[in-house]
Amino acid sequence: MIVYEATKQEFLEDVFHDELVNNICSNYTSKIGKINEREVRSWDNSMQYMYRVLSDQEIPSDAGVAIEFKIPHTSRRVDFLISGKDGEKNSIVIVELKQWESVEVIRGKEAIVKTAMNRGLVETTHPSYQAWSYASLIKDYNENAQNAEMELYPCAYLHNYLNQGEGDPLTDPVYDYYIEQAPVFVKGQAKKLRDFIKRYIQVGDNKENLYKIENGRIRPSKSLQDSLNQMLKGNDEFVMIDDQKVVYEEAIHLAKEALRTNTKQVLVVQGGPGTGKSVLAINLLVHLTNLSMVCQYVTKNAAPRNIYSTKLKKDFKKGHIDNLFKGSGSYFDAPRDELDALIVDEAHRLNLKSGMFQHLGENQTKEIIEASKFSIFFIDERQRVTLKDHGSLKEIERFAKGNNAPLTIMNLESQFRCSGSDGYLAWLDDVLHIRTTANANYIGSQYDFRVFNDPNELRNEIERKNANNKSRMVAGYCWNWDKEGKSNTDYHDIVLDEYDFKMSWNLDNSATWAIDVDSVKEAGCIHTCQGLEFEYVGVIIGDDMRYEDGRVITDYTERAKTDSSLKGIKKMMKEDPERAEKVADEIIRNTYRTLMTRGQKGCYVYCTDPELGQYLRERFEESSREYDGNEFFRDVSMVAEGKADYKY
């Protein structure tokens, strides 16, 4: 979708007569919706600069000009396009416009800078990366761009930015790859930008290429498919086994059936922690894309999206596959059947509505089913951990029926986490009083579970286990995540004075805390580790879970003020206290169940409530006494030093 479209001559006349911004605003309102006032000011400013750049007789008067081209299936909009021909070849120049005046280099993160935006300093992608990624997206998904011998030439223009000469952070060598793909021009370099445009737009096309771009059939390119195949090939983290393969084949069959019969299909896959839901989801994403289906992986939480996209592409450059990973709020205004397949991981975390203030759309489950011909939901309802978590089998059934979509329900049983121990999961449910199970006193495998008396010893042990960067500390959200320390690992949010224990929450500038080097020194919370796994996990259980009068109790009042998981619970307490107590209790128990099932090989625990720690010891000892022998062994040194109880 293009908001404004004209020839170069028409564009120059609109700017000269002060009609351009009014035309953009009018079209924007009818095609997209409400306009941000900052965007209007941005157009008014930036288009004056583009007027000067294009005021050259050597740039054909009938070259096409487009402003605000929304790339299909994304929320991304290209600022400025110029279309024509480079001799015989169709050409489009993409210009990313910025009003930035300064940037800071961010090292250790690919293509990221820091700049002033919205009255604060924020981290964002480098302008050259943005322009290059837009060109890649169009080439990856627009069939006309793939077949019409059309070349895309991206660049960035920061018309307010003064060149700082040698050592300029904007052109720091760390950004060389993307600057080579998409040159960056700054204040005083209008002629260089003009020459760049003239190199590729030598003959006008009367907007013909813009029409092809706007109306091209959306299909993943062969190059994207080949890239995904190469990424997945030999990547052991995404190998499927056992019942994953059964679900995989059924999902592919249903996706093909949806396209063949033009009938929606909905698949629900139920499975507990560690049953391989995410591995299966990634394999389906790659395979369905290879079948030329427009497919996206969807989660509410950004952490799983960022981790899995990073793990998948490994040494590949950013951009190519980023558009395959989306937030659950991306479909509130999507046209019906816009996508071939949507793969929803952690479907229990879906919100009711979308947007920052949850005011957009009607229901995320409904929107996903309606936006796609085939939708698959991976769900574990015992991992709902906030008041806003609205995803459920009942909701999926309701909206599948409302769309006349056949519903298939399958289960993943094989356990790949907790050393393959279904026994540990059942034992933990019983111990946390989530449900009564037959495994009240049995774990049944060589899973390394320990209860620590000192949080420092717990942390030390996790750091010792982190030789391959696959162990992490996590905690219940009982300590505030202070704004002033969000980017400083030396700022200590979690403080336990009795043990002189201090630790920072994970930093806000990291989307990949779970795999970042040195992040073992920061504690993750439910929001940064759900849907992910480690080899060993160290869990600090805060005062929101205690042991009193012979039972495990929860206390929502001990949650941190900065935690939004239980936002709205006080109002609910006044309106329906019985329901509120039940919901808050379920969320807290589910939170610790989720945290304590992140470890593949082991889970180490420290409780701020000594009685709860003693209860966990006693339950553990009961299972050890009843099933002692070959099933278990004791870590004599740890027990003798009083640092931990039994290990098995």
C-alpha positions as CSV (number, residue, x, y, z in Angstrom):
1,M,0.0,0.0,0.0
2,I,1.3,3.4,-1.0
3,V,0.1,6.5,0.8
4,Y,1.2,9.1,-1.8
5,E,2.1,8.4,-5.4
6,A,3.1,10.8,-8.2
7,T,5.6,11.5,-11.0
8,K,8.7,13.5,-10.0
9,Q,7.2,16.6,-11.7
10,E,3.9,16.3,-9.8
11,F,5.8,15.8,-6.5
12,L,7.9,19.0,-7.1
13,E,4.7,20.9,-7.9
14,D,2.9,19.7,-4.8
15,V,5.9,20.7,-2.6
16,F,6.2,24.1,-4.3
17,H,2.5,24.9,-3.8
18,D,2.5,23.6,-0.2
19,E,0.0,20.9,-1.1
20,L,2.1,17.8,-0.5
21,V,1.6,17.3,3.3
22,N,-2.1,17.9,3.0
23,N,-2.3,15.3,0.2
24,I,-0.3,12.8,2.3
25,C,-2.4,13.4,5.4
26,S,-5.6,12.9,3.4
27,N,-4.5,9.7,1.9
28,Y,-3.0,8.4,5.2
29,T,-6.2,9.0,7.0
30,S,-8.3,7.1,4.5
31,K,-5.8,4.2,4.0
32,I,-4.2,3.7,7.4
33,G,-5.9,5.8,10.1
34,K,-5.1,8.4,12.7
35,I,-2.0,10.5,12.0
36,N,0.8,11.1,14.5
37,E,1.5,14.8,14.8
38,R,5.3,14.1,14.8
39,E,5.0,12.4,11.5
40,V,3.3,15.4,9.9
41,R,6.1,17.6,11.1
42,S,8.6,15.0,9.8
43,W,7.0,15.0,6.3
44,D,6.9,18.8,6.2
45,N,10.6,19.0,7.0
46,S,12.0,16.0,5.1
47,M,10.2,16.5,1.9
48,Q,11.7,20.0,1.5
49,Y,15.1,18.3,1.4
50,M,13.9,15.7,-1.1
51,Y,12.5,18.6,-3.2
52,R,16.0,20.0,-3.4
53,V,17.6,16.7,-4.2
54,L,15.1,15.9,-7.0
55,S,15.3,19.4,-8.5
56,D,17.7,18.3,-11.3
57,Q,16.8,18.1,-14.9
58,E,18.8,14.9,-15.4
59,I,16.4,13.0,-13.1
60,P,13.5,12.2,-15.5
61,S,10.3,14.2,-14.9
62,D,8.2,11.1,-15.4
63,A,10.1,9.0,-12.8
64,G,7.8,7.6,-10.2
65,V,7.8,9.0,-6.6
66,A,6.1,7.2,-3.7
67,I,5.9,8.2,0.0
68,E,5.1,5.8,2.8
69,F,4.9,2.4,1.1
70,K,3.6,-0.1,3.7
71,I,5.3,-3.4,3.1
72,P,2.7,-6.2,3.1
73,H,2.5,-8.4,6.2
74,T,4.6,-6.0,8.2
75,S,4.1,-2.8,10.1
76,R,7.1,-1.3,8.3
77,R,6.8,1.7,5.9
78,V,9.4,2.8,3.4
79,D,9.8,6.6,3.6
80,F,10.6,7.5,0.0
81,L,10.9,5.6,-3.3
82,I,11.9,6.8,-6.8
83,S,11.3,4.5,-9.7
84,G,12.5,4.3,-13.3
85,K,15.0,2.4,-15.4
86,D,18.8,2.0,-15.4
87,G,19.1,1.7,-19.1
88,E,17.1,-1.5,-19.9
89,K,16.7,-2.6,-16.3
90,N,13.9,-1.6,-13.9
91,S,15.1,0.3,-10.9
92,I,13.8,1.5,-7.6
93,V,15.8,3.7,-5.2
94,I,14.7,3.4,-1.6
95,V,15.5,6.4,0.7
96,E,15.2,6.1,4.5
97,L,14.8,9.6,5.8
98,K,15.9,10.6,9.3
99,Q,15.9,13.8,11.2
100,W,18.6,12.6,13.7
101,E,21.3,15.0,14.7
102,S,23.5,12.6,16.7
103,V,24.1,8.9,17.3
104,E,26.2,6.7,19.6
105,V,27.8,3.4,18.6
106,I,26.5,0.3,20.3
107,R,29.0,-2.5,20.1
108,G,28.3,-6.2,20.6
109,K,24.8,-5.8,18.9
110,E,24.5,-6.1,15.2
111,A,23.5,-2.9,13.4
112,I,22.3,-1.1,16.6
113,V,22.8,2.6,17.4
114,K,21.6,4.9,20.2
115,T,19.9,8.2,19.3
116,A,17.5,10.8,20.7
117,M,13.9,9.9,20.0
118,N,10.6,10.7,21.7
119,R,12.3,12.8,24.3
120,G,14.8,10.2,25.4
121,L,17.8,8.2,24.2
122,V,16.8,4.9,22.7
123,E,18.5,2.0,20.9
124,T,17.4,1.4,17.4
125,T,18.7,0.0,14.1
126,H,21.2,1.9,12.0
127,P,19.6,3.8,9.1
128,S,21.6,1.9,6.5
129,Y,20.3,-1.4,8.0
130,Q,16.8,-0.1,7.9
131,A,17.0,0.8,4.3
132,W,18.7,-2.5,3.4
133,S,16.2,-4.6,5.3
134,Y,13.3,-2.9,3.5
135,A,14.8,-3.7,0.2
136,S,15.4,-7.3,1.3
137,L,11.8,-7.7,2.5
138,I,10.4,-6.5,-0.8
139,K,12.8,-8.8,-2.8
140,D,12.0,-11.7,-0.4
141,Y,8.2,-11.5,-0.7
142,N,7.1,-9.5,-3.8
143,E,6.8,-11.8,-6.8
144,N,7.0,-8.8,-9.2
145,A,10.2,-7.7,-7.7
146,Q,11.6,-11.2,-8.1
147,N,10.4,-11.8,-11.7
148,A,10.5,-8.3,-13.4
149,E,14.2,-8.0,-13.5
150,M,13.9,-5.2,-11.0
151,E,16.8,-4.0,-8.9
152,L,16.3,-2.2,-5.6
153,Y,18.9,0.3,-4.4
154,P,18.6,1.4,-0.8
155,C,20.2,4.3,1.0
156,A,19.7,6.6,4.0
157,Y,19.5,10.4,4.2
158,L,20.1,12.1,7.6
159,H,19.6,15.7,6.4
160,N,20.1,17.3,9.9
161,Y,23.2,15.3,10.8
162,L,26.6,17.0,10.6
163,N,29.5,14.9,9.4
164,Q,31.9,14.6,12.3
165,G,34.8,13.5,10.1
166,E,37.2,10.8,11.2
167,G,35.7,8.7,14.0
168,D,32.1,9.6,13.1
169,P,29.9,7.1,15.0
170,L,27.4,7.0,12.1
171,T,30.0,5.5,9.9
172,D,31.9,3.5,12.5
173,P,33.5,0.3,10.9
174,V,31.2,-1.9,12.9
175,Y,28.4,-0.8,10.5
176,D,30.5,-1.2,7.3
177,Y,28.6,-4.2,6.0
178,Y,25.2,-2.3,5.9
179,I,26.7,1.0,4.8
180,E,28.1,-0.9,1.8
181,Q,24.7,-2.3,1.0
182,A,22.9,1.0,1.6
183,P,25.1,4.2,1.6
184,V,24.3,6.9,4.2
185,F,24.2,10.6,3.3
186,V,24.2,13.4,5.8
187,K,23.8,17.2,5.9
188,G,25.7,18.9,3.0
189,Q,25.7,15.7,0.9
190,A,22.6,16.4,-1.1
191,K,24.6,16.3,-4.3
192,K,26.0,12.9,-3.5
193,L,22.5,11.6,-2.9
194,R,21.4,13.1,-6.2
195,D,24.2,11.4,-8.0
196,F,23.3,8.1,-6.4
197,I,19.7,8.5,-7.7
198,K,20.8,9.5,-11.2
199,R,23.1,6.5,-11.4
200,Y,20.0,4.2,-11.3
201,I,17.1,6.3,-12.5
202,Q,18.1,7.4,-16.0
203,V,14.8,6.8,-17.8
204,G,11.3,7.6,-16.4
205,D,8.7,4.8,-16.1
206,N,5.6,6.9,-15.3
207,K,5.2,5.0,-12.0
208,E,5.0,1.6,-13.7
209,N,7.5,-0.1,-11.2
210,L,5.6,1.4,-8.3
211,Y,2.5,-0.2,-9.6
212,K,4.3,-3.6,-9.8
213,I,5.6,-3.2,-6.3
214,E,2.3,-2.3,-4.8
215,N,0.3,-5.0,-6.6
216,G,2.8,-7.8,-6.7
217,R,1.7,-11.2,-5.5
218,I,3.1,-12.0,-2.1
219,R,5.2,-15.2,-2.0
220,P,8.5,-16.0,-0.3
221,S,11.4,-16.0,-2.8
222,K,13.6,-18.9,-3.7
223,S,16.6,-17.1,-2.1
224,L,14.8,-16.8,1.2
225,Q,13.8,-20.5,1.1
226,D,17.4,-21.5,0.4
227,S,18.7,-19.3,3.2
228,L,16.3,-20.9,5.7
229,N,17.2,-24.4,4.5
230,Q,20.9,-23.6,5.0
231,M,20.2,-22.1,8.5
232,L,18.3,-25.2,9.6
233,K,20.7,-27.7,8.1
234,G,23.1,-29.1,10.7
235,N,21.5,-27.0,13.5
236,D,21.2,-29.6,16.2
237,E,19.0,-27.3,18.4
238,F,16.2,-27.8,15.9
239,V,16.3,-31.5,15.3
240,M,12.9,-33.2,15.8
241,I,12.3,-36.6,17.3
242,D,9.5,-38.9,18.5
243,D,6.0,-37.4,18.5
244,Q,7.2,-34.1,17.2
245,K,7.5,-35.7,13.8
246,V,3.9,-37.0,14.0
247,V,2.5,-33.5,14.8
248,Y,4.8,-32.0,12.1
249,E,3.4,-34.2,9.3
250,E,-0.2,-33.5,10.4
251,A,0.5,-29.8,10.5
252,I,1.9,-29.8,6.9
253,H,-1.1,-31.9,5.7
254,L,-3.6,-29.4,7.2
255,A,-1.7,-26.4,5.8
256,K,-1.8,-27.9,2.3
257,E,-5.5,-28.8,2.8
258,A,-6.4,-25.3,3.8
259,L,-4.9,-23.9,0.6
260,R,-6.2,-26.7,-1.6
261,T,-9.9,-26.4,-0.4
262,N,-9.8,-22.7,0.4
263,T,-11.1,-23.7,3.9
264,K,-9.6,-22.5,7.2
265,Q,-7.8,-25.2,9.3
266,V,-7.0,-24.8,13.0
267,L,-4.6,-27.1,14.8
268,V,-4.0,-27.1,18.6
269,V,-0.9,-28.8,20.0
270,Q,-1.0,-29.3,23.8
271,G,2.2,-30.1,25.7
272,G,3.9,-29.3,29.0
273,P,7.3,-27.8,29.6
274,G,10.1,-29.3,27.5
275,T,7.9,-31.3,25.1
276,G,9.6,-29.6,22.1
277,K,6.8,-27.2,21.1
278,S,9.2,-24.4,20.0
279,V,11.5,-26.8,18.1
280,L,8.5,-28.1,16.2
281,A,7.3,-24.5,15.6
282,I,10.6,-23.4,14.0
283,N,10.7,-26.5,11.7
284,L,7.2,-25.8,10.5
285,L,8.1,-22.1,9.9
286,V,11.0,-23.2,7.6
287,H,9.2,-26.0,5.8
288,L,6.0,-24.1,5.1
289,T,8.0,-21.2,3.8
290,N,9.8,-23.6,1.5
291,L,6.4,-24.7,0.2
292,S,6.0,-21.0,-0.9
293,M,3.5,-20.2,1.8
294,V,3.6,-16.8,3.5
295,C,4.2,-17.9,7.1
296,Q,5.1,-16.3,10.4
297,Y,6.1,-17.4,13.9
298,V,4.0,-15.6,16.6
299,T,4.6,-15.1,20.3
300,K,3.4,-12.5,22.8
301,N,6.8,-12.3,24.5
302,A,9.7,-10.9,22.5
303,A,12.3,-13.1,24.3
304,P,11.4,-16.4,22.5
305,R,11.2,-14.6,19.1
306,N,14.6,-12.9,19.5
307,I,16.3,-16.1,20.8
308,Y,15.0,-18.4,18.2
309,S,15.6,-16.1,15.3
310,T,19.1,-15.5,16.6
311,K,19.8,-19.2,17.0
312,L,18.3,-20.0,13.6
313,K,20.4,-17.6,11.7
314,K,23.6,-18.1,13.7
315,D,26.3,-16.5,11.6
316,F,24.0,-15.1,8.9
317,K,23.4,-11.3,8.8
318,K,20.3,-9.8,10.2
319,G,17.3,-8.9,8.2
320,H,16.4,-11.8,5.9
321,I,14.4,-13.7,8.5
322,D,13.4,-11.1,11.0
323,N,10.1,-10.5,9.4
324,L,9.2,-14.2,10.0
325,F,9.0,-13.5,13.7
326,K,6.0,-11.4,15.0
327,G,4.3,-10.3,18.1
328,S,0.8,-11.5,18.9
329,G,-0.6,-8.0,18.5
330,S,0.3,-7.8,14.8
331,Y,-3.0,-8.9,13.3
332,F,-5.7,-6.7,14.8
333,D,-6.2,-4.9,11.4
334,A,-5.0,-7.7,9.1
335,P,-7.2,-8.5,6.1
336,R,-9.0,-11.9,6.2
337,D,-6.8,-14.8,5.0
338,E,-3.9,-12.4,4.4
339,L,-1.4,-15.1,5.4
340,D,-1.2,-18.7,4.5
341,A,0.0,-19.9,7.9
342,L,0.5,-18.5,11.4
343,I,2.4,-20.6,14.0
344,V,1.6,-19.4,17.5
345,D,4.0,-20.5,20.2
346,E,3.1,-20.0,23.9
347,A,-0.5,-19.5,22.9
348,H,-1.6,-19.4,26.5
349,R,0.1,-16.0,26.7
350,L,-2.2,-14.4,24.1
351,N,-3.8,-11.2,25.3
352,L,-7.5,-10.3,24.8
353,K,-6.7,-7.1,22.9
354,S,-3.6,-5.6,21.2
355,G,-1.7,-2.3,21.5
356,M,0.3,-0.7,24.3
357,F,-2.9,-0.1,26.3
358,Q,-4.7,-3.2,25.1
359,H,-7.4,-1.1,23.3
360,L,-6.9,-2.4,19.7
361,G,-8.9,-5.1,18.0
362,E,-11.3,-7.5,19.6
363,N,-9.5,-10.8,20.5
364,Q,-6.0,-11.9,19.5
365,T,-7.0,-15.5,19.1
366,K,-9.8,-14.5,16.8
367,E,-7.6,-12.1,14.8
368,I,-5.0,-14.8,14.2
369,I,-7.5,-17.4,13.0
370,E,-9.1,-14.8,10.7
371,A,-5.8,-13.5,9.3
372,S,-4.5,-16.9,8.3
373,K,-5.8,-19.8,6.2
374,F,-4.0,-22.3,8.6
375,S,-3.3,-21.5,12.2
376,I,-1.5,-23.7,14.7
377,F,-1.5,-23.0,18.5
378,F,1.0,-24.5,20.8
379,I,-0.5,-24.3,24.3
380,D,0.1,-25.2,28.0
381,E,-2.6,-23.6,30.1
382,R,-0.7,-24.2,33.3
383,Q,1.9,-21.7,32.0
384,R,-0.5,-18.7,32.1
385,V,1.4,-16.3,34.4
386,T,-0.3,-12.9,34.2
387,L,-3.8,-11.5,34.5
388,K,-3.7,-10.6,30.8
389,D,-3.0,-14.1,29.6
390,H,-6.2,-15.0,27.8
391,G,-5.2,-17.8,25.5
392,S,-7.1,-21.1,26.1
393,L,-8.3,-24.1,24.3
394,K,-11.9,-23.0,24.9
395,E,-11.2,-19.6,23.1
396,I,-9.6,-21.4,20.2
397,E,-12.5,-23.8,19.9
398,R,-15.0,-20.9,20.0
399,F,-13.3,-18.9,17.2
400,A,-12.5,-21.9,15.1
401,K,-16.2,-22.8,15.2
402,G,-17.2,-19.2,14.4
403,N,-15.0,-19.3,11.3
404,N,-16.3,-22.8,10.2
405,A,-12.8,-24.1,10.6
406,P,-12.2,-27.7,11.3
407,L,-10.3,-28.1,14.6
408,T,-7.7,-30.7,15.2
409,I,-6.2,-31.3,18.7
410,M,-3.0,-33.2,19.2
411,N,-0.7,-33.8,22.2
412,L,3.1,-33.8,22.7
413,E,4.1,-36.2,25.4
414,S,7.8,-36.9,25.0
415,Q,9.9,-35.0,27.6
416,F,13.1,-33.4,26.3
417,R,13.8,-31.2,29.4
418,C,14.3,-32.1,33.0
419,S,16.5,-35.0,31.8
420,G,13.5,-36.5,30.1
421,S,11.7,-36.8,33.5
422,D,7.9,-36.7,33.3
423,G,8.2,-37.7,37.0
424,Y,9.9,-34.5,38.0
425,L,7.1,-32.4,36.4
426,A,4.4,-34.4,38.1
427,W,6.3,-34.3,41.4
428,L,6.7,-30.5,41.1
429,D,3.0,-30.0,40.4
430,D,2.2,-32.0,43.6
431,V,4.9,-30.2,45.7
432,L,3.6,-26.7,44.6
433,H,0.0,-27.8,45.3
434,I,-0.9,-27.1,41.6
435,R,-2.5,-30.6,41.3
436,T,-2.5,-33.8,43.1
437,T,-0.5,-36.4,41.2
438,A,0.6,-40.1,41.6
439,N,4.2,-38.9,41.7
440,A,3.9,-37.3,45.1
441,N,7.2,-38.9,46.2
442,Y,9.0,-39.9,43.0
443,I,11.0,-38.0,40.5
444,G,12.5,-41.0,38.7
445,S,15.5,-39.9,36.7
446,Q,19.0,-38.5,37.1
447,Y,17.7,-34.9,37.4
448,D,19.9,-32.6,39.4
449,F,17.6,-30.9,41.9
450,R,19.0,-29.1,45.0
451,V,17.8,-26.8,47.7
452,F,20.3,-24.2,48.8
453,N,20.5,-22.4,52.2
454,D,22.5,-19.5,50.9
455,P,21.7,-17.6,47.6
456,N,25.4,-16.8,47.1
457,E,26.2,-20.6,47.0
458,L,23.3,-21.1,44.6
459,R,24.7,-18.4,42.3
460,N,28.3,-19.7,42.5
461,E,27.1,-23.2,41.5
462,I,25.1,-21.9,38.5
463,E,28.2,-19.9,37.4
464,R,30.3,-23.0,37.7
465,K,27.8,-24.9,35.5
466,N,27.9,-22.1,32.9
467,A,31.0,-23.2,31.1
468,N,29.1,-23.4,27.8
469,N,26.9,-20.3,28.5
470,K,23.8,-22.4,29.1
471,S,23.0,-21.8,32.7
472,R,21.1,-18.9,34.2
473,M,19.8,-17.3,37.4
474,V,16.0,-16.4,37.5
475,A,13.8,-15.1,40.3
476,G,10.2,-14.5,41.2
477,Y,9.2,-11.0,40.5
478,C,9.3,-9.8,44.1
479,W,11.9,-7.1,43.6
480,N,11.4,-3.8,41.7
481,W,13.1,-3.4,38.4
482,D,14.2,0.2,39.0
483,K,14.3,2.4,36.0
484,E,17.6,4.1,36.8
485,G,19.4,0.7,36.8
486,K,17.8,-0.9,33.8
487,S,21.0,-0.5,31.7
488,N,23.5,-1.1,34.4
489,T,24.5,-4.5,35.6
490,D,26.2,-3.0,38.6
491,Y,22.9,-1.6,39.8
492,H,21.5,-4.2,42.2
493,D,17.8,-4.7,42.2
494,I,17.6,-8.0,44.1
495,V,19.2,-7.5,47.5
496,L,19.1,-10.0,50.4
497,D,20.9,-8.2,53.3
498,E,21.1,-11.3,55.5
499,Y,23.5,-13.0,53.1
500,D,25.0,-9.9,51.5
501,F,23.5,-11.0,48.2
502,K,23.1,-8.5,45.4
503,M,22.1,-9.0,41.8
504,S,20.7,-7.0,38.9
505,W,17.7,-7.9,36.9
506,N,18.5,-8.6,33.2
507,L,19.3,-5.4,31.3
508,D,16.6,-3.7,29.3
509,N,18.9,-3.2,26.3
510,S,19.3,-6.9,25.6
511,A,16.7,-8.8,23.7
512,T,18.8,-11.9,23.9
513,W,19.6,-12.2,27.7
514,A,19.1,-15.9,27.6
515,I,22.1,-16.4,25.3
516,D,24.2,-13.3,25.8
517,V,27.7,-13.8,27.2
518,D,28.1,-12.7,30.9
519,S,24.3,-12.5,31.4
520,V,24.6,-15.3,34.0
521,K,25.5,-12.4,36.3
522,E,22.0,-11.0,35.8
523,A,18.7,-12.5,37.0
524,G,16.0,-13.2,34.5
525,C,12.3,-13.1,35.3
526,I,9.3,-15.0,34.0
527,H,9.0,-12.5,31.1
528,T,12.5,-13.1,29.8
529,C,12.8,-16.8,30.2
530,Q,9.3,-18.3,29.5
531,G,9.4,-20.5,26.4
532,L,13.2,-20.8,26.7
533,E,15.4,-23.4,28.3
534,F,18.9,-23.8,29.9
535,E,21.0,-26.7,31.0
536,Y,20.9,-25.6,34.6
537,V,18.5,-23.0,36.2
538,G,18.9,-21.3,39.6
539,V,15.6,-20.1,41.0
540,I,15.2,-17.6,43.8
541,I,11.7,-18.0,45.2
542,G,10.6,-14.8,46.9
543,D,8.1,-13.9,49.6
544,D,5.1,-14.3,47.2
545,M,5.3,-18.0,48.0
546,R,5.6,-19.4,51.5
547,Y,4.9,-22.4,53.6
548,E,2.5,-21.9,56.5
549,D,0.3,-24.2,58.6
550,G,1.3,-27.3,56.6
551,R,0.6,-25.9,53.1
552,V,2.2,-23.9,50.4
553,I,0.5,-20.4,50.2
554,T,0.9,-17.5,47.8
555,D,0.7,-13.8,48.6
556,Y,0.3,-11.4,45.7
557,T,1.0,-8.4,47.9
558,E,4.7,-9.4,47.9
559,R,5.0,-8.9,44.2
560,A,7.1,-5.9,43.0
561,K,5.3,-2.7,42.2
562,T,7.0,-2.7,38.8
563,D,5.5,-6.1,37.9
564,S,2.5,-5.8,35.7
565,S,1.6,-9.5,35.8
566,L,-1.1,-8.9,38.4
567,K,-2.1,-5.4,37.3
568,G,-5.8,-5.0,38.0
569,I,-5.9,-7.5,40.9
570,K,-6.7,-4.9,43.5
571,K,-9.8,-3.8,41.6
572,M,-10.8,-7.4,41.1
573,M,-10.4,-8.0,44.8
574,K,-13.0,-5.4,45.5
575,E,-15.4,-6.6,42.9
576,D,-15.0,-10.4,43.3
577,P,-12.5,-11.3,46.1
578,E,-13.0,-15.1,45.8
579,R,-12.2,-15.1,42.1
580,A,-9.3,-12.7,42.5
581,E,-7.7,-14.8,45.2
582,K,-8.0,-17.9,43.0
583,V,-6.6,-16.2,39.9
584,A,-3.7,-14.6,41.8
585,D,-2.9,-17.9,43.5
586,E,-2.9,-19.7,40.1
587,I,-0.6,-17.1,38.5
588,I,2.0,-17.2,41.2
589,R,2.1,-21.1,41.3
590,N,2.3,-21.2,37.5
591,T,5.1,-18.7,37.6
592,Y,7.3,-20.8,39.8
593,R,6.3,-24.0,38.0
594,T,7.5,-22.4,34.8
595,L,10.7,-21.0,36.3
596,M,11.5,-24.4,37.9
597,T,11.1,-26.3,34.6
598,R,13.5,-24.2,32.5
599,G,16.5,-26.5,33.3
600,Q,17.3,-29.5,31.0
601,K,19.7,-31.1,33.5
602,G,19.1,-29.4,36.8
603,C,17.1,-26.9,38.9
604,Y,18.7,-25.3,42.0
605,V,16.5,-23.4,44.4
606,Y,16.8,-20.8,47.2
607,C,13.7,-19.7,49.2
608,T,13.5,-16.4,51.0
609,D,11.0,-18.1,53.3
610,P,13.0,-20.7,55.4
611,E,9.8,-22.8,56.1
612,L,9.3,-23.2,52.3
613,G,12.9,-24.2,51.9
614,Q,12.5,-26.8,54.7
615,Y,9.3,-28.1,53.1
616,L,11.1,-28.6,49.8
617,R,13.9,-30.4,51.6
618,E,11.5,-32.7,53.4
619,R,9.6,-33.6,50.2
620,F,12.8,-34.2,48.4
621,E,14.1,-36.4,51.3
622,E,10.9,-38.4,51.2
623,S,11.4,-39.3,47.6
624,S,15.1,-40.0,48.2
625,R,14.3,-42.4,51.1
626,E,11.5,-44.2,49.3
627,Y,13.4,-44.6,46.0
628,D,17.0,-44.7,47.3
629,G,19.6,-47.0,45.7
630,N,20.5,-46.9,42.0
631,E,17.9,-44.2,41.3
632,F,19.6,-41.6,43.5
633,F,22.9,-40.5,44.8
634,R,23.9,-37.9,47.4
635,D,26.3,-35.1,47.0
636,V,28.1,-35.7,50.3
637,S,30.3,-32.6,50.1
638,M,27.5,-30.2,49.5
639,V,25.4,-31.7,52.3
640,A,28.3,-31.8,54.7
641,E,29.0,-28.2,54.1
642,G,25.4,-27.3,54.6
643,K,25.2,-25.6,51.2
644,A,22.6,-27.9,49.7
645,D,20.5,-31.0,50.3
646,Y,20.4,-34.0,48.1
647,K,21.2,-34.2,44.4
648,Y,19.9,-36.9,42.0
